[in-house]
Amino acid sequence: MTLKLIYPTLAMIFWIFVVGVIMALRRKAAFTSGAVRPDEVAVSTERYPVPARLAAANFTNQFETPVIFFAVVMIAMETGATGYAMALLAWLYVATRVIHTFIHVGPNALPLRGAVYGIGIIALFCMWLGVLISVL
């Protein structure tokens, strides 16, 4: 088994926990400041202030394309497609997820956020392509 893909995978999992903490802290701040009451968000989260909603949206994002990332990593490890190019692409993908979070929960500049997201998708697609080529 190679560790080249384990490290970026563990980093991605860690980042999901970090985003969850950011979300929890922002929601706690919303309650503490009185910006929202528990009964106002028991059914829908629309009443949270924007910073808490942005963190929640980013947390949700961590269960979208990262699911494909985890699947591709597992398939790559099973098929032996674990070279340095694959590891580099995996790290690039993880880096784009981290940068995307900072933009999303920070200035939320949509054009920049979209560009970073797009780079991550390209890296993920290239990972998938690498696995496909290895099994053909």
SETITOR-371183 format. One record per atom (N, C-alpha, C, O): residue in one letter; y, x, z. Coordinates in steps of 0.1 Angstrom, whole numbers, padded with zeros to 4 digits, always signed. Layout:
! SETITOR-371183
AYXZ ...
END
This chain:
! SETITOR-371183
M-0012+0008+0000 M+0000+0000+0000 M+0012+0009+0000 M+0013+0019+0007 T+0022+0005-0008 T+0035+0013-0008 T+0045+0007+0001 T+0046-0005+0003 L+0053+0016+0006 L+0064+0011+0015 L+0077+0009+0007 L+0087+0004+0012 K+0077+0013-0006 K+0089+0012-0014 K+0095-0002-0014 K+0107-0004-0014 L+0086-0012-0014 L+0091-0026-0015 L+0091-0033-0001 L+0097-0043+0000 I+0084-0027+0008 I+0084-0032+0022 I+0098-0032+0028 I+0103-0041+0034 Y+0105-0020+0026 Y+0118-0018+0033 Y+0129-0028+0028 Y+0135-0034+0036 P+0130-0030+0015 P+0140-0040+0011 P+0136-0054+0015 P+0145-0063+0017 T+0123-0057+0015 T+0119-0070+0019 T+0122-0072+0034 T+0127-0083+0038 L+0119-0063+0042 L+0123-0064+0057 L+0138-0065+0058 L+0143-0072+0067 A+0146-0058+0050 A+0160-0059+0051 A+0165-0073+0047 A+0174-0078+0053 M+0158-0079+0037 M+0162-0092+0033 M+0159-0102+0044 M+0167-0111+0047 I+0148-0101+0050 I+0144-0110+0062 I+0154-0108+0073 I+0159-0118+0079 F+0157-0095+0076 F+0167-0093+0087 F+0181-0100+0083 F+0187-0105+0092 W+0185-0099+0070 W+0197-0104+0066 W+0197-0120+0068 W+0208-0125+0072 I+0186-0126+0066 I+0185-0140+0068 I+0188-0144+0083 I+0195-0153+0086 F+0182-0135+0092 F+0185-0137+0106 F+0200-0135+0109 F+0206-0143+0117 V+0206-0125+0103 V+0220-0122+0106 V+0229-0134+0101 V+0237-0139+0109 V+0226-0140+0090 V+0233-0151+0085 V+0231-0163+0094 V+0240-0171+0097 G+0219-0165+0099 G+0216-0176+0109 G+0225-0174+0121 G+0230-0184+0127 V+0226-0162+0126 V+0235-0159+0138 V+0249-0162+0135 V+0256-0168+0143 I+0254-0158+0123 I+0268-0161+0119 I+0270-0176+0119 I+0280-0181+0124 M+0261-0184+0113 M+0262-0198+0113 M+0262-0204+0127 M+0271-0212+0130 A+0253-0199+0136 A+0253-0204+0150 A+0266-0202+0157 A+0271-0210+0164 L+0271-0190+0155 L+0283-0186+0162 L+0295-0194+0157 L+0304-0199+0165 R+0296-0197+0144 R+0306-0205+0139 R+0305-0220+0143 R+0315-0227+0146 R+0293-0225+0144 R+0291-0238+0149 R+0295-0239+0164 R+0301-0249+0168 K+0291-0229+0172 K+0294-0229+0186 K+0309-0229+0188 K+0315-0236+0196 A+0316-0221+0180 A+0331-0220+0180 A+0337-0233+0177 A+0347-0237+0183 A+0331-0241+0168 A+0336-0254+0164 A+0335-0264+0176 A+0344-0272+0179 F+0324-0263+0183 F+0322-0271+0195 F+0331-0267+0206 F+0338-0275+0213 T+0332-0254+0209 T+0340-0249+0220 T+0355-0252+0218 T+0362-0255+0228 S+0360-0251+0206 S+0374-0253+0203 S+0377-0268+0203 S+0389-0272+0203 G+0367-0277+0203 G+0369-0291+0202 G+0371-0296+0188 G+0375-0308+0186 A+0369-0288+0178 A+0371-0292+0164 A+0361-0302+0160 A+0364-0310+0151 V+0350-0303+0167 V+0339-0312+0164 V+0331-0315+0176 V+0330-0307+0185 R+0326-0327+0177 R+0317-0331+0188 R+0303-0333+0182 R+0301-0335+0170 P+0293-0331+0191 P+0279-0332+0186 P+0276-0345+0179 P+0269-0345+0169 D+0281-0356+0184 D+0278-0369+0178 D+0284-0370+0164 D+0280-0378+0156 E+0294-0362+0161 E+0301-0362+0147 E+0292-0355+0137 E+0294-0357+0125 V+0283-0346+0141 V+0275-0338+0132 V+0260-0340+0134 V+0252-0333+0128 A+0257-0350+0141 A+0243-0353+0144 A+0235-0357+0131 A+0223-0355+0130 V+0242-0364+0122 V+0236-0369+0110 V+0240-0361+0098 V+0232-0358+0089 S+0253-0357+0097 S+0259-0350+0086 S+0267-0339+0091 S+0274-0340+0101 T+0267-0328+0084 T+0275-0316+0088 T+0289-0315+0082 T+0296-0305+0084 E+0293-0326+0075 E+0306-0326+0068 E+0318-0325+0078 E+0328-0320+0073 R+0316-0328+0090 R+0327-0328+0099 R+0330-0314+0105 R+0340-0311+0111 Y+0321-0305+0103 Y+0323-0291+0108 Y+0335-0285+0101 Y+0338-0289+0089 P+0343-0276+0107 P+0353-0270+0101 P+0348-0261+0089 P+0336-0257+0089 V+0357-0258+0080 V+0353-0250+0068 V+0345-0237+0071 V+0335-0235+0065 P+0349-0229+0081 P+0342-0217+0083 P+0327-0219+0087 P+0318-0212+0083 A+0325-0230+0095 A+0311-0233+0099 A+0303-0238+0087 A+0291-0236+0085 R+0310-0246+0078 R+0303-0252+0066 R+0300-0240+0057 R+0289-0241+0050 L+0309-0231+0055 L+0306-0219+0046 L+0294-0211+0051 L+0285-0208+0043 A+0293-0209+0064 A+0282-0201+0070 A+0269-0209+0068 A+0259-0203+0064 A+0270-0222+0070 A+0258-0231+0068 A+0253-0231+0053 A+0241-0230+0050 A+0263-0231+0044 A+0260-0231+0030 A+0253-0218+0026 A+0244-0217+0018 N+0258-0207+0032 N+0253-0194+0029 N+0239-0193+0035 N+0230-0187+0029 F+0237-0198+0046 F+0223-0198+0052 F+0213-0206+0043 F+0202-0201+0041 T+0218-0217+0038 T+0209-0224+0029 T+0206-0216+0016 T+0195-0216+0011 N+0216-0208+0012 N+0214-0200+0000 N+0203-0189+0002 N+0196-0185-0007 Q+0201-0186+0015 Q+0191-0176+0018 Q+0176-0181+0016 Q+0167-0173+0018 F+0175-0194+0013 F+0162-0199+0011 F+0161-0205-0004 F+0152-0213-0007 E+0169-0200-0012 E+0169-0203-0026 E+0163-0192-0034 E+0150-0190-0035 T+0171-0183-0040 T+0165-0172-0048 T+0158-0162-0040 T+0149-0155-0046 P+0161-0160-0027 P+0152-0151-0020 P+0137-0155-0019 P+0129-0146-0018 V+0135-0167-0021 V+0121-0172-0021 V+0114-0165-0033 V+0102-0161-0033 I+0121-0165-0045 I+0116-0159-0057 I+0114-0144-0054 I+0104-0138-0058 F+0124-0138-0048 F+0123-0124-0044 F+0111-0120-0037 F+0103-0111-0040 F+0108-0128-0026 F+0096-0126-0018 F+0083-0127-0026 F+0074-0119-0025 A+0083-0137-0035 A+0071-0139-0043 A+0069-0128-0053 A+0058-0123-0054 V+0080-0123-0059 V+0079-0112-0069 V+0074-0100-0062 V+0066-0092-0067 V+0080-0097-0050 V+0076-0085-0042 V+0061-0086-0039 V+0054-0076-0041 M+0056-0097-0035 M+0041-0098-0032 M+0033-0096-0044 M+0023-0089-0044 I+0037-0102-0055 I+0030-0100-0068 I+0030-0086-0072 I+0020-0080-0077 A+0042-0080-0071 A+0044-0066-0075 A+0034-0057-0067 A+0028-0048-0073 M+0034-0059-0054 M+0025-0051-0046 M+0010-0053-0049 M+0002-0044-0049 E+0007-0065-0053 E-0007-0068-0056 E-0011-0062-0070 E-0022-0058-0072 T-0002-0062-0079 T-0005-0056-0092 T-0001-0042-0094 T-0004-0036-0104 G+0004-0036-0084 G+0008-0021-0084 G+0021-0018-0091 G+0023-0007-0095 A+0029-0029-0094 A+0042-0027-0100 A+0052-0023-0090 A+0062-0030-0087 T+0050-0011-0083 T+0058-0007-0072 T+0065+0006-0074 T+0067+0013-0064 G+0069+0009-0086 G+0076+0022-0088 G+0090+0022-0083 G+0095+0012-0077 Y+0096+0033-0086 Y+0110+0035-0081 Y+0120+0025-0088 Y+0129+0021-0081 A+0118+0022-0100 A+0127+0012-0107 A+0126-0001-0100 A+0136-0008-0098 M+0114-0006-0096 M+0112-0018-0089 M+0119-0018-0075 M+0125-0027-0071 A+0117-0006-0068 A+0123-0005-0055 A+0139-0005-0057 A+0145-0011-0048 L+0144+0001-0067 L+0158+0002-0069 L+0163-0013-0072 L+0174-0017-0066 L+0156-0020-0080 L+0160-0034-0083 L+0159-0043-0070 L+0168-0051-0068 A+0149-0040-0062 A+0148-0048-0050 A+0160-0045-0040 A+0166-0054-0035 W+0163-0032-0039 W+0175-0029-0031 W+0188-0035-0036 W+0197-0039-0029 L+0189-0034-0050 L+0201-0040-0056 L+0202-0055-0053 L+0212-0060-0050 Y+0191-0062-0054 Y+0190-0076-0051 Y+0195-0079-0037 Y+0203-0087-0034 V+0189-0071-0027 V+0193-0073-0013 V+0208-0070-0011 V+0214-0077-0004 A+0212-0059-0017 A+0227-0056-0016 A+0236-0067-0021 A+0246-0070-0015 T+0232-0073-0032 T+0240-0085-0037 T+0239-0096-0028 T+0249-0104-0027 R+0228-0099-0021 R+0228-0110-0011 R+0237-0107+0001 R+0244-0116+0006 V+0238-0095+0005 V+0246-0091+0016 V+0261-0093+0012 V+0269-0099+0019 I+0264-0087+0000 I+0278-0088-0005 I+0282-0103-0007 I+0293-0107-0003 H+0273-0110-0013 H+0275-0125-0015 H+0278-0132-0002 H+0287-0140-0001 T+0271-0128+0009 T+0274-0134+0022 T+0288-0131+0027 T+0295-0140+0031 F+0292-0118+0026 F+0305-0114+0030 F+0316-0122+0023 F+0326-0126+0029 I+0314-0124+0010 I+0324-0131+0002 I+0324-0146+0006 I+0334-0152+0007 H+0312-0151+0007 H+0310-0166+0009 H+0316-0170+0023 H+0323-0180+0024 V+0313-0162+0033 V+0318-0166+0047 V+0332-0160+0049 V+0338-0163+0060 G+0337-0152+0040 G+0350-0146+0042 G+0360-0153+0033 G+0363-0165+0035 P+0365-0146+0023 P+0376-0152+0014 P+0370-0163+0005 P+0378-0171+0000 N+0357-0163+0003 N+0351-0173-0006 N+0357-0174-0020 N+0359-0184-0025 A+0360-0162-0025 A+0365-0161-0039 A+0354-0164-0049 A+0345-0155-0051 L+0354-0176-0054 L+0343-0180-0063 L+0340-0172-0075 L+0329-0169-0077 P+0350-0167-0082 P+0347-0158-0094 P+0340-0145-0089 P+0330-0141-0096 L+0344-0139-0079 L+0338-0127-0074 L+0324-0130-0068 L+0314-0123-0071 R+0323-0141-0061 R+0310-0145-0055 R+0300-0148-0066 R+0289-0144-0066 G+0305-0155-0077 G+0296-0158-0088 G+0292-0145-0096 G+0280-0145-0100 A+0300-0136-0097 A+0297-0123-0104 A+0286-0116-0096 A+0276-0111-0101 V+0288-0115-0083 V+0278-0108-0074 V+0265-0115-0075 V+0254-0109-0075 Y+0265-0129-0074 Y+0253-0137-0075 Y+0246-0134-0088 Y+0234-0132-0089 G+0254-0134-0099 G+0248-0131-0112 G+0241-0117-0113 G+0231-0116-0119 I+0247-0107-0107 I+0241-0094-0107 I+0228-0095-0100 I+0218-0088-0104 G+0227-0102-0088 G+0215-0104-0081 G+0204-0111-0089 G+0193-0107-0089 I+0208-0121-0096 I+0199-0128-0105 I+0193-0119-0116 I+0181-0120-0119 I+0202-0111-0122 I+0197-0102-0132 I+0187-0092-0126 I+0177-0089-0132 A+0190-0087-0114 A+0181-0077-0108 A+0168-0084-0105 A+0157-0079-0107 L+0168-0097-0100 L+0156-0104-0097 L+0148-0107-0110 L+0136-0106-0110 F+0155-0110-0121 F+0148-0113-0133 F+0142-0100-0138 F+0130-0100-0143 C+0148-0089-0137 C+0143-0076-0141 C+0130-0072-0133 C+0121-0066-0138 M+0131-0076-0120 M+0119-0074-0112 M+0107-0082-0117 M+0096-0077-0118 W+0110-0095-0120 W+0100-0103-0125 W+0094-0098-0138 W+0082-0098-0141 L+0103-0093-0147 L+0100-0088-0160 L+0091-0075-0158 L+0081-0073-0165 G+0094-0067-0148 G+0086-0055-0145 G+0072-0059-0141 G+0062-0052-0145 V+0071-0069-0133 V+0057-0074-0129 V+0050-0079-0141 V+0038-0076-0143 L+0057-0087-0149 L+0051-0093-0161 L+0045-0082-0170 L+0034-0082-0175 I+0054-0072-0172 I+0050-0060-0181 I+0038-0053-0175 I+0029-0049-0183 S+0037-0052-0162 S+0026-0045-0156 S+0013-0052-0157 S+0002-0046-0156 V+0013-0065-0159 V+0000-0072-0160 V-0004-0075-0174 V-0015-0081-0177 L+0005-0072-0184 L+0002-0075-0198 L-0007-0064-0204 L-0010-0064-0216 
END
